[in-house]
Amino acid sequence: MNGTVNFANSYPSENDLREAHQRITPFIHRTPLMTSQMLNELTGAHLFFKPENLQKIGAFKIRGALNAMLSLDSAVLANGLATHSSGNHAQAIACAAALRGIKAYIVMPHNAPKVKVSAVRGYGASITFCENTPEDREAVVARIVAETGATFIHPFNHYGVMEGQATVAKEMIEDSTEPFDYLLAPVGGGGLLSGTALSAHYFSKNTLVIGAEPEGAADAVLSLQSGSIQKAPYVDTIADGLLTYLGDKTFPVIHKFVSEIVLVSDQEIVEAMRLIWERMKLVVEPSGAVTLAAIIRHKKLFEGKRVGVIVSGGNVDLGNLPF
């Protein structure tokens, strides 16, 4: 894939982000900033972790799903919501729909983690399984939308979702006693990274934003380097939440406001995941550990700096841990 992107696209404003935060605040947890002396010593940096694994549904995705849903009127929502997702956005849409008392139609790959499938079912959503390719996900959800009249909310390539995800970094900036030198977010489709970049741009202009990506799903780093949306040369990573590629809404924001995207190996992700479990007592999934893995791998970049670290989620299959 070589995506042609319109870099003149508009993107959410500062006021859009403020309104999104106000809209979703009654329904989410304001997760804390956490520190670890041991991890500071290990990395030589001053790390401030935002544990979105403690968020409702166990991941940041509820923020974007809620904002997108709450931005729509009742008539539009009458036939329910639909989406495709490997797990966390699926749970977020299912949860948001349950809060509103409407139906949710979720398309999930047949090999999605069982813990995430069970959680989606627990919210009362209807699940349709598909092949684990973006093309099949999109084809199946399009058929369901045509049959049901449900409103489709894309997992990341949606400005309402981006605005909601931006509230993670907005809270970090507000809750920090001093500005961050860096903010790190994982990157899959780019909803969280683009939202993080917008929050830094509007609320902490001297903070640099860096994306962290698995080597086995290295599309975003190639996209940033080439200036157009690229597919990864191969896809093979433990970080199941980061398997997709950037969208035509997320990429222009990332291209404009993200300073760098760094890669980590699966082994480094697992080691970082174990450190967070053991040292911080936080249940974190592989996708949520890529940011710490990136800091450990690129220690010289972050030494002596104040670094905000987004731990994106904790929906991990406890019967299938990688350590």
C-alpha positions as CSV (number, residue, x, y, z in Angstrom):
1,M,0.0,0.0,0.0
2,N,1.2,3.4,-0.8
3,G,-1.4,5.9,0.4
4,T,-1.8,9.3,-1.0
5,V,-2.6,11.6,1.9
6,N,-4.0,15.1,1.8
7,F,-1.7,17.0,4.2
8,A,-4.1,20.0,4.0
9,N,-6.7,18.0,5.9
10,S,-8.2,19.7,8.9
11,Y,-7.8,18.1,12.3
12,P,-9.3,18.6,15.7
13,S,-8.8,22.0,17.3
14,E,-7.8,22.8,20.9
15,N,-11.4,23.5,21.6
16,D,-12.5,20.1,20.2
17,L,-10.1,18.4,22.6
18,R,-11.4,20.4,25.6
19,E,-15.0,19.6,24.6
20,A,-14.2,15.9,24.2
21,H,-12.6,15.8,27.6
22,Q,-15.6,17.5,29.2
23,R,-18.0,15.2,27.3
24,I,-16.4,11.9,28.5
25,T,-15.2,12.9,32.0
26,P,-18.4,11.6,33.8
27,F,-17.9,8.2,32.3
28,I,-14.1,7.5,32.6
29,H,-11.5,7.1,35.3
30,R,-8.9,9.8,35.5
31,T,-6.0,7.4,35.8
32,P,-3.0,8.6,37.9
33,L,0.6,9.3,37.0
34,M,2.8,6.7,38.5
35,T,6.6,6.4,39.1
36,S,9.1,3.7,39.8
37,Q,12.5,4.5,41.3
38,M,13.9,1.2,40.0
39,L,12.8,2.0,36.4
40,N,14.2,5.5,36.7
41,E,17.6,4.0,37.7
42,L,17.4,1.4,35.0
43,T,16.8,4.0,32.2
44,G,18.5,7.1,33.6
45,A,15.3,9.0,32.9
46,H,12.5,10.5,35.1
47,L,9.6,8.3,34.0
48,F,5.9,9.1,34.6
49,F,3.6,6.3,33.7
50,K,-0.1,6.8,32.7
51,P,-1.7,3.4,33.5
52,E,-4.6,3.2,31.1
53,N,-4.8,-0.5,32.0
54,L,-6.7,0.8,35.0
55,Q,-9.1,2.6,32.8
56,K,-12.7,1.2,32.2
57,I,-12.6,-1.8,29.9
58,G,-8.8,-2.0,30.7
59,A,-7.6,0.3,28.0
60,F,-7.6,3.9,26.7
61,K,-9.9,3.0,23.9
62,I,-13.1,3.7,25.9
63,R,-12.2,7.4,25.7
64,G,-12.4,7.6,21.9
65,A,-15.4,5.3,21.7
66,L,-17.4,7.3,24.2
67,N,-16.5,10.7,22.6
68,A,-17.5,9.4,19.1
69,M,-20.8,8.0,20.4
70,L,-21.7,11.0,22.6
71,S,-21.1,13.4,19.7
72,L,-24.0,11.7,17.8
73,D,-27.7,12.4,18.3
74,S,-30.3,9.8,19.3
75,A,-31.8,9.4,15.8
76,V,-28.4,8.4,14.4
77,L,-27.8,5.9,17.1
78,A,-31.2,4.3,17.0
79,N,-29.9,1.3,15.1
80,G,-26.8,0.8,17.2
81,L,-23.1,0.9,16.7
82,A,-20.8,-1.2,14.6
83,T,-17.0,-1.6,14.4
84,H,-14.2,-4.0,13.7
85,S,-11.4,-4.5,16.2
86,S,-9.0,-7.2,17.5
87,G,-10.1,-6.4,21.0
88,N,-9.8,-3.2,23.0
89,H,-11.8,-0.9,20.6
90,A,-14.3,-3.7,20.3
91,Q,-14.7,-3.7,24.1
92,A,-14.9,0.1,24.1
93,I,-17.7,0.2,21.6
94,A,-19.6,-2.6,23.3
95,C,-19.3,-0.8,26.6
96,A,-20.3,2.5,25.2
97,A,-23.4,1.0,23.5
98,A,-24.4,-0.7,26.7
99,L,-24.2,2.6,28.6
100,R,-26.5,4.1,26.0
101,G,-28.8,1.1,25.9
102,I,-28.3,0.4,22.2
103,K,-27.1,-2.6,20.2
104,A,-23.4,-3.1,19.3
105,Y,-22.3,-5.2,16.3
106,I,-18.6,-6.1,16.5
107,V,-16.4,-7.7,13.9
108,M,-13.4,-9.5,15.4
109,P,-10.7,-11.7,13.8
110,H,-11.1,-15.4,14.5
111,N,-7.8,-15.4,16.4
112,A,-8.5,-12.5,18.7
113,P,-7.4,-13.0,22.3
114,K,-10.1,-15.0,24.1
115,V,-10.1,-12.6,27.1
116,K,-11.1,-9.8,24.7
117,V,-13.8,-11.8,23.0
118,S,-15.2,-12.8,26.4
119,A,-15.2,-9.2,27.5
120,V,-17.1,-8.0,24.3
121,R,-19.7,-10.7,24.9
122,G,-20.0,-9.7,28.5
123,Y,-21.2,-6.2,27.4
124,G,-24.0,-7.9,25.4
125,A,-22.5,-7.2,21.9
126,S,-23.1,-9.3,18.8
127,I,-19.8,-10.7,17.5
128,T,-19.1,-11.7,13.9
129,F,-15.7,-13.3,13.3
130,C,-13.6,-12.7,10.2
131,E,-10.2,-13.3,8.8
132,N,-7.4,-11.3,10.4
133,T,-6.8,-8.9,7.5
134,P,-7.9,-5.2,7.3
135,E,-9.6,-6.0,4.0
136,D,-11.8,-8.7,5.4
137,R,-12.6,-6.8,8.6
138,E,-13.8,-3.8,6.5
139,A,-15.8,-6.0,4.1
140,V,-17.7,-7.8,6.9
141,V,-18.5,-4.7,8.9
142,A,-19.7,-3.0,5.7
143,R,-22.1,-5.8,5.2
144,I,-23.4,-5.6,8.8
145,V,-23.9,-1.9,8.5
146,A,-25.9,-2.3,5.3
147,E,-28.1,-5.0,7.0
148,T,-28.7,-3.3,10.3
149,G,-28.3,0.4,9.7
150,A,-25.9,0.6,12.6
151,T,-23.5,3.6,12.8
152,F,-19.9,2.6,12.1
153,I,-17.2,4.0,14.3
154,H,-13.7,3.3,13.0
155,P,-11.2,2.1,15.6
156,F,-8.8,4.9,14.9
157,N,-9.4,6.8,11.6
158,H,-12.1,9.0,13.0
159,Y,-11.7,12.5,14.4
160,G,-14.1,11.9,17.3
161,V,-12.0,8.9,18.3
162,M,-8.8,10.9,18.0
163,E,-10.2,13.6,20.2
164,G,-11.1,11.1,22.9
165,Q,-7.7,9.4,22.8
166,A,-6.1,12.9,23.1
167,T,-7.5,13.2,26.6
168,V,-4.9,10.7,27.9
169,A,-2.0,13.0,27.2
170,K,-4.1,16.1,28.1
171,E,-4.5,14.6,31.6
172,M,-0.8,13.8,31.8
173,I,0.1,17.3,31.0
174,E,-2.3,18.8,33.5
175,D,-1.3,16.4,36.3
176,S,2.5,16.8,35.9
177,T,4.2,19.4,38.1
178,E,6.6,20.3,35.3
179,P,6.4,20.0,31.5
180,F,7.5,16.8,29.9
181,D,10.5,16.7,27.6
182,Y,9.0,13.7,25.8
183,L,5.6,11.9,25.6
184,L,5.7,8.3,24.3
185,A,2.7,6.5,22.9
186,P,2.4,3.1,21.1
187,V,1.3,3.3,17.5
188,G,-0.9,0.9,15.5
189,G,-3.6,2.7,13.6
190,G,-2.4,6.0,15.1
191,G,-5.5,7.2,17.0
192,L,-3.6,7.4,20.3
193,L,-0.4,8.7,18.9
194,S,-2.1,11.4,16.8
195,G,-4.2,12.4,19.8
196,T,-1.1,12.5,22.0
197,A,0.6,14.7,19.4
198,L,-2.3,17.1,19.3
199,S,-2.5,17.4,23.1
200,A,1.2,18.2,23.2
201,H,0.9,20.7,20.4
202,Y,-2.0,22.6,22.1
203,F,-1.1,22.2,25.8
204,S,2.7,21.6,26.0
205,K,4.4,23.0,22.9
206,N,7.9,22.2,24.0
207,T,7.2,18.5,24.6
208,L,8.3,16.2,21.8
209,V,6.1,13.2,21.0
210,I,7.6,9.8,20.0
211,G,5.8,6.8,18.8
212,A,6.8,3.2,19.8
213,E,6.2,0.4,17.3
214,P,7.0,-3.3,17.1
215,E,9.6,-4.4,14.5
216,G,7.0,-7.0,13.4
217,A,4.5,-4.3,12.4
218,A,6.7,-1.5,11.2
219,D,4.4,0.5,9.0
220,A,4.3,3.8,10.9
221,V,8.0,4.3,10.9
222,L,8.1,3.7,7.1
223,S,5.2,6.0,6.6
224,L,6.8,8.8,8.5
225,Q,10.1,8.4,6.6
226,S,8.4,8.2,3.2
227,G,5.7,10.8,3.6
228,S,3.0,8.4,2.5
229,I,1.0,5.6,4.2
230,Q,2.9,2.3,4.0
231,K,2.2,-1.3,4.9
232,A,4.7,-3.2,7.1
233,P,7.2,-5.4,5.2
234,Y,6.0,-8.3,7.4
235,V,3.6,-8.7,10.3
236,D,4.6,-10.9,13.2
237,T,4.4,-9.5,16.7
238,I,3.2,-10.3,20.1
239,A,1.6,-6.8,20.3
240,D,-1.8,-7.8,18.8
241,G,-3.3,-4.4,19.4
242,L,-0.7,-2.7,17.0
243,L,-1.2,-4.8,13.9
244,T,-3.0,-2.3,11.7
245,Y,-1.6,0.5,9.6
246,L,-2.2,4.3,9.7
247,G,-5.3,6.0,8.3
248,D,-5.7,9.1,6.1
249,K,-6.9,11.1,9.2
250,T,-4.3,9.9,11.7
251,F,-1.3,10.0,9.4
252,P,-1.3,13.7,8.5
253,V,-1.4,14.6,12.2
254,I,1.5,12.2,13.0
255,H,3.5,13.5,10.0
256,K,3.0,17.0,11.2
257,F,3.4,16.7,15.0
258,V,5.3,13.5,15.8
259,S,9.1,13.9,16.0
260,E,10.1,10.3,15.6
261,I,8.9,6.7,15.7
262,V,11.2,4.1,17.2
263,L,11.1,0.3,16.9
264,V,11.4,-2.5,19.5
265,S,11.6,-6.2,19.2
266,D,9.1,-8.7,20.6
267,Q,11.8,-9.9,23.1
268,E,12.2,-6.3,24.3
269,I,8.4,-5.9,24.6
270,V,8.2,-9.1,26.8
271,E,11.1,-7.9,29.0
272,A,9.4,-4.5,29.5
273,M,6.1,-6.1,30.1
274,R,7.6,-8.3,32.8
275,L,9.3,-5.3,34.4
276,I,6.0,-3.5,34.7
277,W,4.3,-6.5,36.1
278,E,7.0,-7.2,38.7
279,R,8.2,-3.7,39.6
280,M,5.0,-1.6,39.3
281,K,2.4,-4.4,40.0
282,L,0.5,-3.5,36.9
283,V,-1.2,-6.0,34.6
284,V,-0.2,-4.7,31.2
285,E,-0.6,-6.3,27.8
286,P,2.2,-6.4,25.2
287,S,0.9,-3.4,23.2
288,G,1.0,-1.4,26.5
289,A,4.6,-2.3,27.2
290,V,6.1,-1.0,23.9
291,T,6.7,2.5,25.3
292,L,8.9,1.3,28.2
293,A,10.6,-1.1,25.8
294,A,11.4,1.8,23.5
295,I,12.9,3.9,26.4
296,I,15.1,1.0,27.5
297,R,16.3,0.3,23.9
298,H,17.0,4.0,23.2
299,K,18.3,5.0,26.7
300,K,20.7,7.7,25.5
301,L,17.8,9.6,23.9
302,F,15.9,9.8,27.2
303,E,18.7,10.1,29.8
304,G,18.1,12.9,32.3
305,K,14.7,13.8,30.7
306,R,11.2,13.9,32.0
307,V,9.3,11.4,30.0
308,G,5.6,10.7,30.0
309,V,4.9,7.0,29.3
310,I,1.5,5.8,28.1
311,V,0.7,2.3,29.2
312,S,-2.2,1.8,26.8
313,G,-3.9,-1.3,28.2
314,G,-3.9,-4.5,30.3
315,N,-6.3,-6.9,28.6
316,V,-4.0,-9.9,28.6
317,D,-4.8,-13.6,28.5
318,L,-3.6,-14.8,31.9
319,G,-3.5,-18.4,30.7
320,N,-1.1,-17.5,27.9
321,L,1.5,-15.1,29.3
322,P,4.8,-14.8,27.4
323,F,6.9,-15.2,30.6
